[in-house]
Amino acid sequence: MCAIAGEISTTPIHYNGETYTYLDEMLATMRRRGPDATGTAFYPHAALLHARLSVIDPEHGAQPYQGTRHGRHYTLVYNGELYNTEELRHQLLNDHPHIIFDGHSDTELLLQALLHWGIEETLSKINGIFAFALWCNETRTCVMARDPIGVKPFFFTRKPGHFIFASEIKTLLAHPKVEPILGLTGLCELFFTGPGRTPGCGVLEGIEELKPGEYATLDEEGNFHRHTYWRLTDKQHLEDFEEAARKVRFLVTNAIERQLVSDVPIGTFLSGGLDSSIISSVAAKYMQARGQRLKTFSVTYVDNEKYFTPTKFQPNSDEPYIERMVEYLGSDHTRLVIGTEELAEALTEAVAARDLPGMADVDASMLLLCREIRKHVTVALSGECADEIFGGYPWYRDPEIRARYGFPWAQSTDYRATFLSRDLAGKISPNAYVDARYQEMLSDVSKRPGLSPLEDRMREMVHLNTYGFMQTLLDRKDRMSMYSGLEVRVPFCDKRIAQYLYSTPWQYKDFKGREKGLLRYSMAGILPDEILWRKKSPYPKTHNPAYTDLMRRKLQAILDRKDAPLLAIADRDALTGLLTDEKAVPWYGQLMTTPQTMAYFVQINDWLTRYKIQVRC
């Protein structure tokens, strides 16, 4: 994986003197994502920047990557991995035998595919996670795209005569034309959809993001056009349950094995849950066949076993199941134990990684885990997105919750609104804002005619989760991992799996009345039964009351400062009440209640300070 950035102008840019300074500053923000090498390409109307994390073909994959066709000169900056590179290479050579490849990198393959097949045919053929921009110097045009599921980021802003893009918001903010301004829309995102984001919204004024499955074109006059090339589409499902199970087993196994290709050390996350255990089991056998031993990694917290209390959502702790899987796999396992103060201190570093307030201690622990993993491997596979695709969350399964209007992971708009400063509260209608975002997402749901009410709602739920909740988790995993130069691959995000499961009947997914029942049945034989049928357990969080005390102290320290930027947008009395709140109202999903809500406001204050945000509401 890498970091990309660029500036495209309708008028000539003279890259000298002070201009180089800000480009250097932009490049400097990219080094954590790409610690191995940097590259630049300058043209009269464009500058392209790249920072590389070498994973495939270190010798031949340096970027910006350049090529020519029909007398035109093209330059590619690309972040991602293609998992069907060799298949595409054979197809491309069959279609165009004259092509000569210098190496085996997916970067070179992608450039040649774009030059010979064009953007739409190439996007229809490639399978992977990516964000890229291709500049043609003669026509002064650029085409850019983001992967179908939205694993890799592509942020951009449009200024008069200028188009500026980057993998991360911090890189955009290093450009002198981009100011960190928080307007009413961004404020609503922070308070009413955060830590999630409306698809395509970058929170700060003027900052946008290509949506999953989008590509865009920019012409020489600066005209910008977006196109959707892939969306979840409802199709008639013809297979019976046994056929569907065989198909799922093939797709999942194939996706994992494709993503184990690497020229650098590779490992897996292992939580003891179904998803990471499936990935680790397939990976262990794949590596054993090549004479290698799989490295696995898990995270826990100081005194977590002491304070763990079973709940409906988390009936048991992960540790015994992790131990069982390590024994089963024979893996080389690393267990990270995070201290309470260490976790609290990492909250602000997680903001620096995400460029926005995030999922509080869930972000922080992920950042610390990824930092530890990077000491051992450069690439790791993780189990994100199986719950969204196979129907694992409680809001899929509880009929009452499933039928509720609105985003199932954020049903607390009225509660959230109490924290908005009184000066700003009169300018915003929280429920109207959230309702508009909800209706906007529902308007794009693909449904076949004649669906039953249950199947109709399940299409909506999968769509909402794929393009809503799942994006927050993918943001978290990408930013927290790449902050330490760790590439994380997510096999369940394979577009083939997502598309097939979208139209699979709910009764299949709900096999035996179990969350992800179809996935469990499909993968029988590759896991111990106690793991295969273990009740879903969410990402581990600390249960130590000392963490809550630390959050109270951090929030109180902000309240004690009259000039704290948080107090310009949040109500002091409501924040004070949070210090003693015992109601544990969910803020976002299953993992964010009172301690995490306090931590979220601590992150907002740090974000406002760190990025020198100008509030213009």
C-alpha positions in Angstrom: 0.0 0.0 0.0 1.0 3.6 -0.5 0.0 7.2 -0.3 -0.9 9.3 -3.3 -1.5 13.0 -3.9 -1.6 15.5 -6.7 -2.5 18.9 -7.9 -3.9 19.6 -11.3 -4.4 23.2 -12.6 -6.0 24.7 -15.6 -3.2 27.3 -15.8 0.5 26.5 -15.9 2.1 26.1 -12.5 5.8 27.0 -12.0 7.2 24.5 -9.6 10.0 26.4 -8.0 10.8 28.4 -4.9 7.9 28.4 -2.5 5.8 26.0 -4.6 8.2 23.2 -4.0 8.0 23.9 -0.3 4.3 23.1 0.0 4.7 20.1 -2.2 7.5 18.9 0.1 5.1 19.5 3.1 2.4 17.4 1.4 4.9 14.6 0.7 6.1 14.7 4.3 2.5 13.9 5.5 2.5 10.8 3.4 5.6 9.1 4.7 3.9 7.0 7.4 1.7 5.4 4.7 4.7 5.0 2.4 7.9 4.7 4.5 10.1 2.9 1.9 10.4 5.5 -0.9 8.9 8.7 -2.3 8.5 9.9 -5.9 7.3 13.0 -7.7 6.4 13.9 -11.3 6.0 17.5 -12.4 4.3 18.9 -15.5 3.2 22.4 -16.5 -0.3 21.6 -15.3 0.1 18.9 -12.8 2.2 17.6 -9.9 1.9 14.0 -8.8 3.2 12.7 -5.5 3.7 9.1 -4.2 5.0 7.5 -1.0 5.6 3.8 -1.2 5.2 0.8 1.1 6.9 -1.9 -0.9 5.0 -5.2 -1.0 5.0 -6.6 -4.5 8.0 -6.3 -6.9 10.0 -3.7 -4.9 12.5 -3.3 -7.8 10.0 -2.4 -10.6 7.0 -0.9 -8.8 8.3 2.6 -8.1 5.9 5.5 -8.7 4.8 7.8 -10.2 4.7 5.1 -12.9 4.9 6.3 -16.5 4.1 5.0 -19.9 3.2 6.0 -23.4 0.6 5.0 -26.0 -0.2 6.5 -29.4 2.3 9.3 -28.7 0.7 10.4 -25.4 2.5 10.3 -22.1 0.7 9.0 -19.1 1.6 9.0 -15.4 -0.1 6.8 -12.7 -0.1 7.2 -8.9 -1.8 4.2 -7.3 -2.5 3.0 -3.8 -3.7 -0.6 -3.3 -3.3 -4.2 -4.3 -4.8 -6.1 -7.2 -5.5 -9.8 -6.4 -6.0 -11.1 -10.0 -2.9 -9.5 -11.4 -1.6 -12.6 -13.2 -5.0 -13.5 -14.7 -5.2 -9.9 -16.1 -1.7 -10.1 -17.4 -2.6 -13.1 -19.5 -5.8 -11.5 -20.7 -4.0 -8.3 -21.6 -1.2 -10.1 -23.5 -3.8 -12.2 -25.4 -5.6 -9.0 -26.4 -2.4 -7.0 -27.0 0.6 -9.3 -27.7 3.0 -6.4 -28.3 3.0 -5.3 -24.6 6.3 -5.9 -22.8 6.3 -6.0 -19.0 9.4 -4.9 -17.2 8.4 -6.6 -13.9 5.5 -8.3 -12.1 4.1 -5.4 -10.1 0.4 -4.7 -10.1 1.2 -1.0 -10.7 2.6 -1.7 -14.1 -0.2 -4.1 -14.9 -2.8 -1.4 -13.9 -1.2 1.2 -16.1 -1.1 -1.1 -19.2 -4.7 -2.1 -18.6 -5.8 1.5 -18.4 -3.9 2.4 -21.6 -5.2 -0.5 -23.6 -8.6 -1.3 -22.2 -9.7 2.1 -20.9 -11.1 3.0 -17.6 -14.5 1.2 -17.6 -13.3 -2.1 -19.0 -10.3 -2.1 -16.6 -12.5 -1.4 -13.6 -14.9 -4.2 -14.7 -12.0 -6.7 -14.7 -9.8 -5.8 -11.8 -10.3 -7.4 -8.3 -8.7 -5.6 -5.4 -8.5 -2.6 -3.1 -7.3 0.6 -4.7 -7.4 4.3 -5.3 -5.5 5.8 -8.3 -5.2 8.8 -10.6 -4.0 8.6 -14.2 -2.7 11.9 -15.8 -2.3 12.4 -19.5 0.1 15.2 -20.2 -0.9 15.9 -23.8 -4.6 16.1 -23.3 -4.3 17.6 -19.7 -6.9 15.2 -18.5 -7.1 12.9 -15.4 -9.1 9.9 -14.6 -9.3 8.6 -11.0 -11.1 5.7 -9.2 -11.7 4.1 -5.9 -12.3 0.3 -5.3 -15.9 -1.1 -5.2 -16.2 -1.6 -1.4 -14.3 1.6 -0.4 -11.3 0.0 1.4 -8.8 2.6 0.1 -9.4 6.3 0.5 -9.4 9.1 -2.2 -10.1 12.6 -0.8 -10.2 15.7 -3.0 -11.1 19.4 -3.0 -11.9 21.7 -5.9 -10.7 25.3 -5.9 -11.0 27.7 -8.8 -8.7 26.4 -11.5 -7.3 23.7 -9.2 -8.1 20.1 -8.3 -6.2 18.7 -5.4 -6.4 15.0 -4.2 -4.8 12.8 -1.6 -5.1 9.6 0.3 -5.6 11.5 3.6 -7.1 14.8 4.7 -3.8 15.9 6.4 -2.1 15.9 3.0 -4.8 18.2 1.5 -4.5 20.5 4.5 -0.7 20.9 3.7 -1.7 22.7 0.5 -1.9 26.5 0.9 -5.3 26.7 -0.9 -7.0 24.3 1.6 -8.2 25.6 4.9 -9.5 23.6 7.8 -13.0 25.0 8.1 -15.9 23.4 10.0 -19.3 24.6 8.8 -22.8 23.5 9.7 -22.7 20.4 7.6 -19.4 19.3 9.2 -20.8 20.1 12.6 -23.8 17.8 11.9 -21.5 15.1 10.8 -19.5 15.3 14.0 -22.5 15.3 16.3 -25.2 13.3 14.5 -23.5 10.8 12.2 -20.0 10.7 13.8 -17.8 8.8 14.0 -19.3 7.7 10.8 -19.5 10.0 7.7 -22.1 10.5 5.0 -20.7 8.8 1.9 -18.5 11.2 0.0 -18.3 13.8 2.8 -14.9 14.8 4.2 -16.5 16.8 7.1 -14.3 19.9 6.5 -15.7 22.5 4.1 -14.9 21.7 0.5 -13.3 18.3 1.2 -15.0 15.4 -0.6 -14.2 11.7 -1.1 -14.9 9.5 -4.1 -17.5 7.0 -3.0 -16.9 3.2 -3.2 -17.3 2.0 -6.7 -16.9 5.5 -8.3 -14.6 6.8 -10.9 -14.2 10.4 -12.1 -12.8 12.4 -15.0 -11.2 15.8 -15.0 -10.8 17.6 -18.4 -8.4 20.4 -19.4 -10.9 23.1 -18.5 -11.3 21.7 -15.0 -14.7 20.1 -15.6 -15.2 17.3 -13.1 -17.6 14.4 -13.6 -18.3 11.4 -11.3 -19.5 8.0 -12.5 -20.7 4.9 -10.6 -19.1 1.8 -12.1 -20.1 -0.8 -9.4 -22.9 -1.1 -6.9 -24.5 -3.9 -5.0 -27.2 -5.1 -7.5 -30.1 -7.4 -6.6 -30.2 -10.5 -8.9 -32.3 -13.6 -8.9 -30.8 -16.3 -6.6 -31.2 -19.7 -8.2 -29.0 -22.0 -6.0 -30.4 -24.1 -3.3 -28.8 -24.0 0.2 -26.2 -26.7 -0.4 -25.1 -25.1 -3.7 -24.9 -21.7 -2.0 -22.8 -23.1 0.8 -20.3 -24.6 -1.7 -20.2 -21.3 -3.5 -19.5 -19.4 -0.3 -16.8 -21.8 0.7 -15.1 -21.4 -2.7 -15.4 -17.6 -2.7 -14.1 -17.0 0.8 -11.3 -19.5 0.5 -10.3 -18.1 -2.9 -10.3 -14.5 -1.7 -8.1 -15.3 1.3 -5.6 -17.3 -0.8 -5.4 -14.6 -3.4 -4.6 -12.0 -0.7 -1.8 -14.1 0.8 0.5 -13.3 -2.2 3.3 -11.0 -1.0 7.0 -10.4 -1.4 7.3 -9.3 2.3 6.4 -11.0 5.6 2.6 -11.6 6.2 0.4 -12.5 9.2 -3.2 -12.4 10.4 -5.3 -10.8 13.1 -6.7 -13.4 15.4 -9.5 -12.6 17.9 -10.8 -16.1 18.5 -14.0 -15.1 16.7 -15.4 -16.8 13.5 -14.1 -14.4 10.9 -10.5 -14.0 11.9 -10.3 -17.7 12.7 -11.5 -18.6 9.2 -8.9 -16.4 7.6 -6.1 -17.6 9.9 -7.0 -21.3 9.3 -6.9 -20.9 5.5 -3.7 -18.8 5.7 -1.9 -21.3 8.0 -2.6 -24.2 5.6 -1.5 -22.0 2.6 1.8 -21.1 4.3 2.4 -24.6 5.7 2.3 -25.9 2.1 5.1 -23.5 1.4 7.2 -24.5 4.4 6.3 -21.4 6.4 4.6 -20.8 9.8 1.8 -18.3 10.1 2.2 -15.3 12.4 -1.0 -14.4 14.3 -1.7 -11.4 16.5 -4.3 -10.5 19.2 -5.0 -7.7 21.6 -6.3 -7.5 25.1 -6.2 -5.1 28.1 -4.7 -5.1 31.6 -7.1 -6.7 34.1 -9.7 -7.4 31.4 -10.4 -10.9 32.7 -10.9 -9.4 36.2 -13.5 -6.9 35.1 -15.2 -8.7 32.2 -19.0 -9.1 32.7 -21.0 -11.2 30.2 -23.6 -9.3 28.2 -26.1 -10.1 25.5 -23.7 -8.8 22.9 -20.5 -10.3 24.4 -21.3 -13.5 26.3 -17.7 -14.5 26.8 -14.2 -13.2 26.6 -11.9 -13.9 23.7 -8.8 -15.2 25.5 -9.7 -19.0 25.8 -10.8 -19.0 22.1 -7.6 -17.3 21.0 -5.5 -19.9 22.9 -7.6 -22.7 21.3 -7.0 -21.3 17.8 -3.2 -20.8 18.3 -3.0 -24.4 19.4 -5.1 -25.6 16.5 -3.1 -23.6 13.9 0.3 -24.0 15.4 0.9 -20.4 14.7 3.6 -18.1 16.0 1.4 -15.9 18.1 1.9 -12.4 19.5 -0.5 -11.2 22.2 -0.5 -7.4 22.9 -1.7 -6.4 26.4 -2.6 -2.7 26.5 -2.4 -0.7 29.7 -5.2 1.6 30.7 -3.1 4.8 30.6 -1.4 3.7 27.3 -4.9 3.3 25.8 -6.1 6.7 27.0 -2.9 8.4 25.7 -3.3 6.8 22.3 -6.7 8.6 21.8 -5.1 11.7 20.4 -2.5 9.9 18.3 -5.5 8.0 16.7 -6.9 11.4 15.8 -3.6 12.2 14.0 -3.9 8.9 12.1 -7.6 9.3 11.1 -7.5 13.1 10.7 -11.0 13.1 12.4 -12.4 12.1 15.7 -13.1 8.3 15.5 -14.3 5.3 17.4 -12.5 6.4 20.6 -10.6 3.6 22.4 -11.5 1.2 19.5 -9.4 3.3 17.2 -6.7 3.8 19.8 -6.3 0.0 20.5 -6.3 -0.7 16.8 -3.5 1.8 16.3 -1.4 0.2 19.1 -2.0 -3.3 17.8 -1.0 -2.3 14.3 2.1 -0.7 15.6 3.0 -4.0 17.3 2.2 -6.1 14.3 4.4 -3.9 12.1 7.4 -5.0 14.1 6.9 -8.5 12.8 5.3 -8.3 9.4 4.5 -5.8 6.7 1.1 -7.2 5.6 -1.7 -8.6 7.7 -5.1 -10.1 6.9 -8.2 -9.1 8.9 -11.8 -10.2 9.3 -13.6 -6.9 8.8 -16.9 -6.8 6.9 -18.1 -10.4 7.3 -20.9 -9.2 9.7 -22.2 -6.6 7.2 -22.2 -9.1 4.3 -23.4 -12.3 6.1 -25.8 -10.6 8.5 -24.0 -10.9 11.9 -25.1 -7.8 13.8 -27.9 -7.8 16.3 -29.8 -5.2 14.2 -30.0 -7.7 11.4 -31.4 -10.4 13.6 -33.8 -8.7 16.1 -37.1 -8.1 14.3 -37.9 -5.1 16.4 -34.6 -3.4 15.9 -34.5 -4.4 12.2 -37.9 -2.7 11.6 -37.0 0.6 13.3 -36.7 3.7 11.1 -33.2 5.2 10.7 -29.6 4.0 10.9 -29.7 0.9 13.2 -26.2 1.7 14.7 -27.1 5.3 15.6 -30.6 5.6 17.2 -29.7 8.4 19.7 -30.1 11.6 17.7 -32.1 13.3 20.5 -29.5 12.4 23.0 -26.6 13.5 20.8 -28.4 16.8 20.2 -28.3 17.7 23.9 -24.5 18.1 23.6 -24.7 20.8 20.9 -23.9 24.3 22.2 -27.0 26.5 22.7 -25.7 29.1 20.3 -25.6 26.5 17.5 -28.6 24.5 18.4 -31.0 27.0 16.9 -29.3 26.8 13.5 -29.6 23.0 13.1 -32.5 20.5 13.0 -30.7 17.2 14.1 -33.5 14.8 13.2 -34.1 16.5 9.8 -30.3 16.2 9.0 -30.2 12.5 10.0 -33.4 11.7 8.2 -32.1 13.3 5.0 -29.0 11.3 5.1 -31.0 8.1 5.8 -33.4 8.7 2.9 -30.5 9.6 0.6 -28.9 6.2 1.3 -32.1 4.3 0.9 -32.8 5.9 -2.5 -29.9 4.0 -4.0 -30.9 0.5 -2.8 -31.2 -2.2 -5.5 -34.3 -4.4 -5.1 -35.9 -6.9 -7.5 -39.6 -6.7 -7.9 -41.8 -9.1 -5.9 -39.6 -9.4 -2.8 -41.2 -10.3 0.5 -41.3 -7.6 3.2 -38.5 -9.4 5.0 -36.3 -9.7 2.0 -37.0 -6.1 1.0 -35.9 -4.9 4.4 -32.8 -7.1 4.3 -31.7 -5.5 1.0 -32.0 -2.2 2.7 -30.1 -3.4 5.7 -27.2 -4.8 3.7 -27.0 -1.7 1.6 -27.1 0.6 4.6 -24.4 -1.4 6.4 -22.1 -1.7 3.4 -22.1 1.9 2.5 -22.6 3.2 6.0 -21.4 1.4 9.1 -18.8 -0.7 7.3 -17.2 2.4 5.9 -16.4 3.6 9.4 -14.7 0.3 10.2 -12.7 0.4 7.0 -11.6 4.0 7.7 -10.5 2.8 11.1 -8.5 -0.2 9.8 -6.9 1.7 6.9 -5.8 4.8 8.9 -4.7 3.0 12.1 -2.7 0.4 10.1 -1.1 2.7 7.5 -0.1 5.1 10.3 2.6 2.5 11.1 3.2 1.5 7.5 1.3 -1.8 7.9 -0.8 -3.0 4.9 -4.0 -4.7 6.0 -6.0 -6.7 3.6 -9.7 -7.6 4.1 -10.7 -10.8 2.2 -14.4 -10.5 3.1 -14.5 -7.3 1.1 -13.9 -9.1 -2.1 -16.6 -7.7 -4.5 -17.5 -11.2 -5.6 -18.5 -12.2 -2.0 -20.4 -9.0 -1.4 -22.3 -9.3 -4.6 -23.2 -12.9 -4.2 -24.4 -12.6 -0.7 -26.4 -9.5 -1.4 -29.1 -11.5 -3.2 -28.8 -14.7 -1.1 -32.0 -15.4 0.8 -32.1 -14.4 4.5 -33.2 -17.9 5.5 -29.8 -19.1 4.2 -27.8 -16.6 6.1 -29.9 -17.3 9.2 -29.2 -21.0 9.1 -30.1 -22.7 12.4 -31.2 -19.2 13.6 -27.5 -18.3 14.1 -25.7 -15.1 13.1 -23.7 -15.8 9.9 -25.2 -19.3 9.8 -24.5 -19.8 6.1 -20.8 -18.8 6.6 -20.5 -21.2 9.6 -22.0 -24.1 7.7 -20.0 -23.4 4.6 -16.7 -23.4 6.4 -17.3 -26.6 8.4 -14.1 -28.7 8.8 -11.6 -25.9 8.8 -12.2 -24.9 12.4 -12.8 -26.6 15.8 -16.6 -26.7 16.4 -16.3 -24.6 19.5 -14.9 -21.8 17.3 -17.1 -22.4 14.3 -20.3 -22.1 16.3 -19.1 -19.6 18.9 -21.6 -16.8 19.4 -20.5 -13.5 17.8 -18.3 -11.4 20.0 -17.5 -7.8 19.0 -14.1 -6.2 18.8 -12.5 -6.4 22.3 -12.7 -3.2 24.4 -11.4 -2.5 27.9 -13.8 -3.3 30.8 -11.4 -1.7 33.4 -13.2 1.0 35.4 -9.9 2.8 35.6 -10.4 3.7 31.9 -13.7 5.4 32.7 -12.0 7.4 35.5 -9.3 8.5 33.1 -11.8 9.7 30.6 -13.6 11.7 33.3 -10.3 13.4 34.2 -9.5 14.1 30.6 -12.9 15.6 29.9 -12.9 17.5 33.2 -9.5 19.0 32.2 -11.1 20.3 29.0 -14.1 21.8 31.0 -11.7 23.5 33.3 -10.2 25.5 30.4 -12.3 28.5 29.3 -10.5 28.6 26.0 -11.0 24.9 25.1 -12.1 24.8 21.5 -14.7 22.0 22.2 -16.7 24.5 24.3 -17.3 26.6 21.2 -19.5 23.9 19.7 -20.5 21.7 22.7 -22.7 22.5 25.7 -20.7 22.7 28.9 -23.6 21.5 31.1 -24.3 18.5 29.0 -20.6 17.5 29.0 -20.5 18.0 32.8 -23.5 15.7 33.2 -21.7 13.1 31.1 -19.0 12.9 33.9 -21.6 11.2 36.2 -23.9 9.6 33.7 -24.7 6.1 34.5 -27.4 5.5 31.7 -24.8 4.2 29.2 -26.7 5.5 26.2 -25.2 4.0 23.0 -23.5 6.6 20.9 -22.5 4.5 17.9 -22.9 0.8 17.4 -22.4 -1.7 20.2 -19.0 -0.5 21.5 -19.5 3.2 22.2 -21.3 4.0 25.5 -20.5 6.5 28.3 -16.7 6.0 28.5 -16.3 6.0 24.7 -18.6 9.1 24.4 -16.4 11.0 26.8 -13.4 9.8 24.8 -15.1 10.9 21.6 -15.4 14.5 22.9 -11.8 14.4 24.1 -10.9 13.4 20.5 -13.0 16.3 19.1 -11.2 18.8 21.3 -7.8 17.4 20.2 -8.9 17.5 16.6 -10.0 21.1 16.8 -6.7 22.0 18.4 -4.3 19.8 16.4 -5.7 20.9 13.0 -6.4 24.5 14.0 -10.0 24.1 12.8 -11.8 27.3 12.1 -15.4 27.0 13.2 -17.7 29.0 10.8 -21.2 28.1 11.7 
